[in-house]
Amino acid sequence: MTESVGVTAIVTFPESRHDEGLALFQRHLPMLRAYDGCQRFVVSHDIRARGVFTIHEEWVSETHLDVHLKDKAITTIFAEIDALGGQITNIFTKEVRAS
């Protein structure tokens, strides 16, 4: 069996900052998807609630996720989210799949 580590994060901006939040994610997605060990990195926005975004990430291991979370680029993105009045809620999961 193989394991992967999943992250689902909800990022909520004030409704008035929706477009800025969307632009932030669009700007950073190529870099986020290029991290070693990243199997999936998807950002979607709620069609009924402006300013609410869901991020789904999948990593080959906790080690790869930890390296990603400690990277300076990520702390910069967190600061940008904060500057727009955004709030982040994370849910970490570990999925076991048959190889």
Backbone bond lengths (Angstrom), bond angles and torsions (degrees), N, CA, C in turn:
res aa  C-N    CA-C-N  psi(-1)  N-CA   C-N-CA  omega(-1)  CA-C   N-CA-C  phi
1 M - - - 1.456 - - 1.527 109.33 -
2 T 1.297 114.33 148.73 1.455 119.95 175.72 1.524 108.86 -114.82
3 E 1.299 114.87 157.43 1.461 120.06 178.45 1.514 109.23 -118.92
4 S 1.302 115.57 150.24 1.453 121.00 169.13 1.516 106.81 -137.01
5 V 1.302 115.10 155.57 1.458 120.33 -179.99 1.521 107.83 -109.83
6 G 1.311 115.21 127.82 1.456 120.25 -179.82 1.513 111.23 -110.52
7 V 1.295 114.81 148.30 1.465 121.37 174.83 1.525 107.25 -130.85
8 T 1.309 115.57 129.78 1.453 120.76 168.94 1.514 105.91 -118.36
9 A 1.294 116.49 122.61 1.464 121.16 -179.99 1.524 108.56 -122.78
10 I 1.299 115.26 137.74 1.463 121.52 173.06 1.531 106.45 -106.52
11 V 1.316 115.67 124.01 1.465 120.92 177.83 1.522 106.85 -115.47
12 T 1.312 115.74 122.48 1.463 121.25 -177.27 1.528 109.53 -117.54
13 F 1.312 114.67 120.52 1.468 122.57 174.84 1.521 108.57 -105.51
14 P 1.326 117.78 158.44 1.471 118.36 169.13 1.535 108.46 -56.90
15 E 1.314 117.36 144.53 1.472 121.43 -178.73 1.530 111.91 -50.35
16 S 1.316 116.02 -38.38 1.464 120.18 -177.58 1.533 112.78 -68.35
17 R 1.335 117.89 -13.57 1.472 122.06 -179.11 1.526 112.22 -105.88
18 H 1.342 117.38 9.96 1.465 121.57 -177.64 1.534 112.56 -52.53
19 D 1.323 116.92 -51.55 1.462 120.70 -176.30 1.530 111.55 -63.85
20 E 1.323 116.90 -36.01 1.465 120.25 177.66 1.532 110.63 -69.09
21 G 1.323 116.68 -38.05 1.460 120.55 176.46 1.516 110.94 -64.71
22 L 1.314 117.37 -43.16 1.455 122.23 177.88 1.531 110.08 -60.33
23 A 1.318 117.13 -45.48 1.466 121.40 179.64 1.530 110.89 -62.70
24 L 1.323 117.35 -38.44 1.463 121.25 178.07 1.524 110.08 -58.80
25 F 1.330 117.00 -49.29 1.463 119.99 -179.04 1.529 111.39 -65.91
26 Q 1.318 117.37 -41.79 1.469 120.07 179.60 1.524 111.08 -61.32
27 R 1.305 117.12 -37.30 1.459 122.52 -179.40 1.533 111.49 -67.77
28 H 1.328 116.94 -37.26 1.464 120.48 -173.30 1.530 114.88 -96.84
29 L 1.323 119.09 -13.93 1.471 120.44 -174.95 1.528 114.86 -55.62
30 P 1.321 120.63 -45.61 1.470 118.53 -179.36 1.534 112.59 -57.16
31 M 1.310 117.62 -42.28 1.457 121.65 179.26 1.530 110.61 -67.22
32 L 1.328 117.27 -41.55 1.459 120.70 -178.66 1.525 111.39 -63.94
33 R 1.309 116.52 -39.78 1.465 120.59 -179.40 1.527 112.67 -72.58
34 A 1.326 117.38 -18.04 1.468 121.31 -176.38 1.531 113.44 -85.60
35 Y 1.314 118.62 -6.48 1.464 120.56 -179.09 1.516 111.32 -60.47
36 D 1.327 115.97 140.47 1.457 121.76 175.41 1.530 109.43 -59.30
37 G 1.305 116.49 128.81 1.465 121.33 178.96 1.516 114.74 91.30
38 C 1.332 117.64 -5.50 1.464 120.34 178.19 1.519 108.87 -79.53
39 Q 1.314 115.97 119.67 1.454 120.96 177.69 1.529 111.79 -96.76
40 R 1.331 114.98 -26.87 1.466 119.49 -178.16 1.519 108.98 -158.62
41 F 1.329 116.33 137.43 1.461 121.98 175.41 1.526 106.58 -147.86
42 V 1.327 116.39 104.36 1.459 121.97 -175.09 1.528 108.93 -125.22
43 V 1.314 115.67 134.21 1.465 121.56 175.30 1.526 107.36 -118.80
44 S 1.321 115.59 129.94 1.462 120.12 175.66 1.519 108.82 -131.94
45 H 1.326 116.26 157.69 1.464 118.23 178.17 1.519 109.65 -118.43
46 D 1.299 114.41 148.54 1.457 122.18 -178.66 1.525 109.03 -70.45
47 I 1.322 116.81 125.35 1.470 119.31 -177.95 1.522 112.70 -78.12
48 R 1.328 116.62 -10.56 1.474 120.33 179.57 1.519 113.85 -108.51
49 A 1.315 116.67 -9.61 1.465 119.94 -177.96 1.523 108.77 -136.81
50 R 1.316 116.50 99.48 1.470 120.24 179.08 1.513 110.42 -59.74
51 G 1.322 115.09 136.81 1.459 120.80 177.07 1.520 113.74 94.61
52 V 1.327 118.02 -3.83 1.467 120.90 -178.82 1.524 109.15 -105.62
53 F 1.328 116.08 121.42 1.457 122.99 -178.75 1.524 109.22 -122.36
54 T 1.320 116.00 144.76 1.462 121.89 175.54 1.518 108.13 -117.24
55 I 1.317 115.68 131.48 1.462 121.85 178.11 1.522 107.82 -113.35
56 H 1.323 115.76 130.22 1.467 121.71 174.71 1.520 107.30 -117.76
57 E 1.329 115.63 122.63 1.459 121.22 178.35 1.525 108.85 -123.81
58 E 1.328 116.02 147.97 1.450 120.92 172.27 1.525 107.69 -135.78
59 W 1.343 115.46 131.69 1.456 123.05 -175.97 1.518 110.02 -125.17
60 V 1.325 116.20 148.34 1.462 119.52 -178.35 1.524 112.68 -69.74
61 S 1.341 117.21 -22.07 1.468 120.03 179.36 1.526 110.32 -160.05
62 E 1.317 114.51 164.07 1.470 119.44 175.18 1.524 110.70 -64.44
63 T 1.313 116.71 -33.71 1.466 120.57 179.09 1.526 110.29 -60.78
64 H 1.329 117.12 -46.07 1.472 120.15 178.45 1.527 111.15 -62.40
65 L 1.313 116.73 -41.15 1.465 120.24 177.90 1.526 110.72 -63.20
66 D 1.329 116.82 -44.13 1.469 120.53 -179.73 1.530 111.77 -60.59
67 V 1.339 117.01 -42.77 1.465 120.66 178.03 1.530 109.52 -60.78
68 H 1.319 116.49 -44.26 1.467 122.17 178.40 1.531 111.15 -58.87
69 L 1.334 116.60 -47.48 1.467 120.58 -175.98 1.531 113.08 -68.15
70 K 1.337 117.58 -25.12 1.469 121.51 -178.65 1.526 112.86 -91.19
71 D 1.330 116.93 -7.31 1.454 120.89 -177.48 1.530 110.95 -67.37
72 K 1.319 115.88 142.67 1.463 120.73 -178.51 1.532 112.04 -59.75
73 A 1.330 117.12 -34.26 1.473 120.00 179.60 1.524 110.67 -61.50
74 I 1.324 117.46 -36.47 1.462 120.87 -179.52 1.520 110.21 -70.57
75 T 1.315 116.95 -42.18 1.471 118.30 178.51 1.533 110.28 -63.60
76 T 1.321 117.05 -31.72 1.468 120.89 176.00 1.526 110.42 -66.35
77 I 1.340 117.08 -43.13 1.470 120.44 178.17 1.527 110.11 -63.29
78 F 1.340 117.11 -42.64 1.468 119.92 177.48 1.523 110.45 -58.79
79 A 1.333 117.49 -40.35 1.465 121.44 178.95 1.527 110.83 -65.74
80 E 1.334 117.48 -38.20 1.460 121.08 177.88 1.530 110.87 -65.70
81 I 1.332 116.01 -40.97 1.468 120.35 176.82 1.527 109.51 -60.72
82 D 1.315 116.17 -46.27 1.462 121.72 179.89 1.535 110.94 -61.26
83 A 1.326 117.00 -41.85 1.470 120.87 -179.21 1.531 112.00 -63.48
84 L 1.333 116.60 -26.23 1.476 120.32 177.53 1.527 111.93 -89.46
85 G 1.327 116.72 4.91 1.458 120.34 -179.86 1.516 113.21 82.38
86 G 1.332 116.68 18.81 1.456 120.99 -177.52 1.516 113.43 -80.03
87 Q 1.323 115.12 151.76 1.470 123.77 176.41 1.526 107.69 -121.30
88 I 1.347 117.83 137.00 1.458 122.17 -179.28 1.525 109.48 -114.91
89 T 1.339 115.42 131.64 1.461 122.02 172.83 1.522 106.80 -122.43
90 N 1.338 117.52 122.39 1.462 122.53 -178.86 1.512 111.43 -107.94
91 I 1.320 114.78 144.73 1.454 122.42 170.88 1.522 105.68 -129.32
92 F 1.341 117.21 116.90 1.457 121.29 -179.51 1.522 109.26 -99.78
93 T 1.319 116.71 136.09 1.461 121.16 179.45 1.525 109.03 -134.87
94 K 1.300 116.15 158.63 1.454 120.32 172.77 1.522 107.27 -125.50
95 E 1.315 115.01 123.59 1.447 121.57 -177.98 1.525 109.05 -105.89
96 V 1.296 116.66 134.53 1.459 121.52 175.65 1.514 107.97 -110.46
97 R 1.328 116.41 125.65 1.453 120.62 -178.98 1.525 109.66 -125.19
98 A 1.297 115.21 150.94 1.465 119.59 175.05 1.514 108.58 -69.22
99 S 1.345 115.79 139.89 1.470 118.51 -179.70 1.502 111.29 -85.90
